[in-house]
Amino acid sequence: MDIFKTKLHSSNESLKVAVIGTFPPTKCGIATFTSDIASAIRSTGQEAEVDIYALSTQSESNYPESVRCIIQKNCQADYLEAASLINSQDYGTVLIQHEYGIFGGIAGSFLLDLIWNITTPVVTTLHTVLDDPSLTQKLVLEAILDRSQRIIVMSERAIDILETVHGIDRSKIDLIPHGTPSLPPHSGADYRLNTPPEAPLVLTFGLLSPDKGIEYVIEAFPAILEVFPGAKYAIVGATHPDILNNHGEEYRQSLISQSVKLGIQDNIIFIDEFVPLDSIVGYLKAADIYVTPYLKANQITSGTLAYAVGAGKAIVSTPYWYAEELLDEGRGVLVPFRDALSIAEAIVKIQSNPSDKLRMEQRAADFGKTMSWPSIGRQYRESLHLAVDLFQDSLLTQSENARPIDIHQLPELNLFHLEEMTDDCGMIQHAHHSTPLRAEGYCVDDNARALILTAILEAESELPEKLNHLQSRYLAFILHAFNSDGNRFRNFMSYDRNWLEQEGSEDSHARTVWALGTLFHHGRCLARREVAQTLFKDALPAFDSFSSPRAWAYGILGGEKYLRTYPHDLNVRQFVSRMSTRLLNLYKVTKTSDWHWFEDSLSYANARLSQAMIVSGHINMDEELLNAGIESLDWLRLIQTDKSGNFSPVGTSSYALHSKELQLFDQQPIEAAASVSAYLYAWEVTENSVWLSEAHRAFRWFLGGNILETPLYQPANGGCRDGLHPNRANENQGAESTLSFLTALTEMRSAVFPVTRKILALVSK
């Protein structure tokens, strides 16, 4: 979008902006850009105030006074604290410098914790735009872009990708070039590196890394020296800090060895330092030809190339996307990737034809005038003001979905529909709207869920008489479901009270064990606790033959409850350890860089797998288990978030699908309930308030904080709709859905009381 065709703002119109990105003394291109754009915005008028929120690592310090806040890259709490600070100030906008790798979390997801919790317009500059992003990269970026009022890119190709890959409307995007510094008078003589005047000094500058392709220029140099014997190639810049930390100077040493092997070491000059701007200007003035031999076609911007164009240099480059645009119309020469011969031919041709070289330099210099930092600062200022205008015209819902729920905002616990769905046999499975469907009978699954609900209610206070009778009924159903011939629980029973199978699924058996462990721990009736304990113990051996990861997880959750009462029961502790080892091994085998999960697909009650790992890691003080649980849950929370920041569980049409094929519908209450429980447990274990916020967000799904903005909870009768279709809610209120809501509500009500969970200390952060 041409922002100068919209309403223009006076340079004297006040502007206060928080800029988020890396910042000097951090040594990287984004830090330099953040510093430059902050200065450029300040230079646009007297009423421009810019504060820096600097992404950092533990090694950095000594930031200038302009840095208002330091965000440790991998400290999630810092992002929330930064959001609080931003909200306490009177910023007109927040300007984010987005680059992969500078933000913590999966694919930089910690940034979402910041932007979903601020009430300020957001403008995001994209320094990299991938045409084939991974699943998590796509999800995170689209969430950032949805929260942003304006998006700034530096090339037309980036706009095309945002439209085709991410579905972003072009009208939301501002094309603003990379800025270039004003070049003060400078002869460059001190930077010629003793290069003879008749021979070319070839230059590449910037942080050194293997994707720069420097080796192809070195390979080209013997052919250049045949024509220009005194030619030199200056490689100016320190090794990129990330490369240095992980690989040391391996790449630089390989380049030095290459030059020695070719016998041209005297002509290849390494300047191993992070050079200041005045030195960059000196080298650019001194150089005859600038080269960017980069290896990746999808590079969408390059600050060093922009600087070279601004300096009016003759340029040779590989045809990465940014170079194709910037060097168009004769402003440089493009050569194929990884082609030393073509590099040599281009350099020799340019140096051998002074008049053509001069015309190329003039075209570059003329274009570079449009990229000066003062000009870029004015364009950024217009984009920032436009974001404010757009923000004021729209309702911001993201922060509502992330805001913690007050105890007085939670619905009252209404058990009317629970009672309606329970007859003298047990819990009926399904309902037509709110009327129990007797014809579809009962299942041990739902009676186990109901037993869990009554048990955790009993943990808070003694059950009223009616609920006490219901609990007895659910336990009686489970007792009747146990088939002692194989020590397995049956699952389905017809309404005429005939069992439809001799043993149920692994998952239904395991969920029942979970319920028994929960009742044994929380129950107040000694007789029922003894029944629960006996059934629990009798049902454990069956797990040895189970292959279902969810069954393992449910067993762990039940075992943990049991061990809260009998922590020294060796058999149960060993059982939990065996199930945990199975889950951990599965996670190690299945996990990839972009798929942090236990299986090749996502299906139902997904968060219970992560919760089980956190539970087991906590009770066993096993850091590996705990980390696997937190890592997988953090990944899942990203997968289960729509672009607007709503909780959005994986749809049933995605079951058995992988990666980018995940679908939105149908969404089911069991996912929200599982996530609420897992998030609350993660909060209890880690005391990281992010997880409490996530539990609030997941619970809001029941109340209308979902992709359809449709409430599923029915306060009139305490029932819960069975899920979300693509265009409406499922009007039926079955047992699983209603129990999912009631259990999540009960856990949320427990979580918001300060007495047991330190809520006051955490929420105040």
DAWORA-V29265 format. One record per helix or strand. SS is the DSSP state (H for helix, E for strand). FROM is the first residue (numbers start at 1). LEN is the number of residues. If there is no record, write none. Layout:
BEGIN
SS:FROM:LEN, SS:FROM:LEN
END
This chain:
BEGIN
H:3:3, E:15:8, H:29:14, E:48:9, E:67:6, H:76:13, E:93:6, H:106:3, H:110:6, E:121:6, H:135:13, E:150:4, H:156:11, H:170:3, E:173:3, E:180:1, H:189:3, E:201:5, E:208:1, H:210:3, H:214:14, E:232:5, E:239:1, H:241:7, H:250:12, E:268:4, H:277:10, E:289:4, H:303:8, E:314:5, H:321:6, E:333:3, H:340:13, H:354:18, E:372:1, H:373:20, H:398:5, H:407:3, H:416:5, E:422:1, E:427:2, E:431:2, E:435:2, H:438:3, E:442:2, H:444:17, H:465:17, E:482:2, E:488:2, E:492:2, E:499:1, H:506:17, H:526:20, H:549:17, H:570:21, H:607:14, H:623:17, E:641:1, E:647:1, H:652:3, H:659:3, E:667:1, H:669:18, H:689:15, E:713:2, E:719:2, E:723:2, E:729:2, H:735:18, H:754:4, H:759:5
END
